[in-house]
Amino acid sequence: MSSLAEPAPESRADPQSAACFSVSAEPSPGLLPRVTELFAKRGLVPDEIHARVADGRLTVEIRAHGMAPDLAAYIGRCLRQIYLVERVLVSRDAPGDGA
């Protein structure tokens, strides 16, 4: 079982890579603020956020450059704890990956 402890401050980010999050959930008016709050309370502004409802599912795609891998994994674990969230995928785009 994963711990929800914040990553160590010495975790280093690669400013050239991007953390990518894909969240699938039941549609709910409060879901988007809960998702973006995880970034805002850490002083982070994602580079891109796309949300759409299709076939009764809300999908939120988030991309944030320069985020340390440990922090991205931690935010992914926190996203999984949000009520109505069914699936969270966390990946990284490195330079030259078409980003």
Secondary structure as the mmCIF struct_conf table of DSSP 4:
data_model
#
loop_
_struct_conf.conf_type_id
_struct_conf.id
_struct_conf.beg_label_comp_id
_struct_conf.beg_label_asym_id
_struct_conf.beg_label_seq_id
_struct_conf.end_label_comp_id
_struct_conf.end_label_asym_id
_struct_conf.end_label_seq_id
HELX_LH_PP_P HELX_LH_PP_P1 ALA A 5 ALA A 8
TURN_TY1_P TURN_TY1_P1 PRO A 9 GLU A 10
TURN_TY1_P TURN_TY1_P2 PRO A 15 GLN A 16
STRN STRN1 ALA A 18 ALA A 25
TURN_TY1_P TURN_TY1_P3 PRO A 29 GLY A 30
HELX_RH_AL_P HELX_RH_AL_P1 LEU A 31 ALA A 40
TURN_TY1_P TURN_TY1_P4 LYS A 41 GLY A 43
BEND BEND1 ASP A 47 ASP A 47
STRN STRN2 GLU A 48 ALA A 54
TURN_TY1_P TURN_TY1_P5 ASP A 55 GLY A 56
STRN STRN3 ARG A 57 HIS A 65
TURN_TY1_P TURN_TY1_P6 GLY A 66 GLY A 66
HELX_RH_AL_P HELX_RH_AL_P2 PRO A 69 ARG A 80
TURN_TY1_P TURN_TY1_P7 GLN A 81 GLN A 81
BEND BEND2 ILE A 82 ILE A 82
TURN_TY1_P TURN_TY1_P8 TYR A 83 LEU A 84
STRN STRN4 VAL A 85 ASP A 93
TURN_TY1_P TURN_TY1_P9 PRO A 95 GLY A 96
BEND BEND3 ASP A 97 ASP A 97
#
